[in-house]
Amino acid sequence: MAEAWIIDACRTPRGIGKKGKGALADQHPQHLGATVLAAIAERNQLNTAEVDDIIFGTSSQRGQQGGDLARMAALDAGYDTRASGVTLDRFCGSGITSVNMAAASIMSGFEDLVIAGGCEMMSTFGSDPTQSPFIDSDNLRLRERHPQPHQGICADVIATLEGIDRTALDALAVVSQQRADYAIKNGHFAKSLIPVYRPDGSLALDHEEFPRPSTTLESLSALQPSFAPMADYPLNEAGTTYKQLVHQAYPGLDIKHVHHAGNSSGVVDGAAAILMASPDYAKAHGMKPRARIVAMANMGDSPELMLNAPVPAAKKVLQKAGMKISDIDLFEINEAFAIVAEKFIRDLNLDRDKVNVNGGAMALGHPIGATGSILIGTILDELERRDLQFGLVTMCAAGGMAPAIIIERV
């Protein structure tokens, strides 16, 4: 089977995902996607007519983010009309899945030049908590079979079941902020970061907008749990609540609400693109690979807990690669909530100095469909900076899933 090479990766800064507050919130998602696609083409002098496909992850494909964002962003970026595009949804795992699917198409020999990535403008999201595929009152059969609550409630449930207290989760959130602050100040993101300009040419954003480097354990301790009020929110005319859904799977569980805005991922806007090629195409066009895809995996786990699949996904992708935990130099596990990263570290007995070394989504934000691609670019940059070899990236996704990928720096 042919190899799939990563040639380049770029991304936008992450802007606060709220209308009236975020620097990117007034931009169209297609423009944000076009920004990274134009940059990846310019940086690598692409003949865009030869791009076999563009695969984007976008979780919320409604409104401005509907209508095959990958294709529309490519047209907006000035790509040749022969460059096709498709948009997929694996919830938070979409940005890894887009890379995995691009790699699979190249490794199978069917395609030679593919751009993977993703875009999510969370500033376009609605505020109605009932707008969820897990709580659709029209599908009572699914709800009875798999009572899937809100992901924040799931985070609190997992922390309760694991006996992991708020102090440990807040401590991890502080570390995330500190590492992100250090990485930003020392230019660790500079290689991949692409400024976003408005259509009139004025600068919209050229730096990470979400981090709060002054965060301390003391400041976090003053925050109220975010999901306690939501637990009793009526979701339908029958008055079903998230707490009742939890109790269908875990009768009588006394949920300890330990997650809040400071130890949960930030609501942000962002986009990323990763240029991938077959070895034959790359050599013929003078492209130098930065990494190769070693192995990919997908894993499902409990929909009722939603966030627990990263550990089995990591084990599965390591098995596919014929590797051990000790073979991996750096890990990126998306900080959707502090419990996800904390449980990942504990369950796999990882060296904390190898995990999310430049901070994570608690500090930088989580533009859902783009995050996986961002993390792959981040780990690649860091492998190069540290002269290391192997990186593993995984993340939880709604419905109780996790994609995973191992890359090797070339």
Steps between C-alpha positions, in 0.01 A plus 500: 500500500628846411587750770315825561724799567417822678658782302380803694250620759356839582219643707336824602526644849204407718262789554246525780187333366242759600332760286608848600802371694710289266722646229393232251133482595389741225669296225329239285613140569581460132740793528672343799537172314620684191770671706678175587443349155648805330795495739577131452489545121722809506751355746547193281451652154218256429342452164152478650367329187696195617341486847300178493280590793457730797358328810379729777358424839210720612282385786208742479398494135214744534446855382818662370696181572269288285530428130834311482734751659810334351390558143373852557815600690715368215306706247528802729877443522530517122572132445461348157146369461641151445600481867208319659395520864299310760399582857459240773375485857638283777414766757820608681700228324434643154841668459690177565260300284552735205874430518448127543270485198741704291782267600291193419418628152870562433623172654247305293653646187180665382611861558830685509440850635239566768445784744345408832390735774198656655316814594265587781362838589339443837381860488238375253353252749155545648438522873210252525622205715236272348661526154685171539495174305521312831185651650272495195158446656375356171730198531387350828633158402859623483465692825373188674779288355780750561409787737769742388522815711686826439877465465563727798275284714693197372826660612363545850365144503838356397679702767249371754541138394880529493521680833704786349439822688476858382839596644680256269302621199561866580871429540509354149318808367762728654779296340322530164491878531864519607622279218296686240632832625860376480445355152349824370773719649772277358354467151417129510192556282661743257578247226135407447311813601336693214352847562141555395420807292156632431378511139593872490861412582504622859640273768239307698722288726864390515527353851323263737209690649371262767786426748489638854860472620425660836288198596580353843357230722354775712323669210362168377372408844271805488316372190165330539448158337353553155285191462320470833211727391482322164454160665141585594408683178183353339587375152156420365130529573519198730751686716788257447822641646867424444520365855221254421688384191810440715297307755363272229857371458627562854206479740531722803841642408576813702666711230787716624500809280866592463529655153469869425614755242860484623555124473293443187591573138456852371231602251696631200509540122780349293609308191790277396639336186747214458658427162550129433656322204612164374879449489493479121315829462714673761826389340382594152411850617793570729296479820687412816301296751481612861337182631346171398184336628590193706158376608137609539212368705141566599340386822157504654423489870206579729262755345363564848843620617591639158857607586677173588612367160845669474676241720377195303561693176862564602547133585346396168715729287814389685409138433445573132842666486670219692617756754500548876414807707870546567565537125296821482693822560206743525126470553216739419171421671235764449403674821128498430468489878773459759379150588568377145870586512541409867346155455705445182824576685410284798362202311804479270748592775650773283783738575318832536791679336416321174130591490360826358838665545379829347175511692165388376141595439439618856742784424480533123146396415338221301359592155327165478541381141845657463662400828628158395682644199639779717636246748669298225673815376594597855657164581688500169646843569602389849658175382711707264586759762612234749658270238271212599344226290150373589181682600154365589186712475153404617186664634155417625201547275130510573311175482784332690769492228866582449717503188877471545811542289875442538738701286875470456712805430705460183 
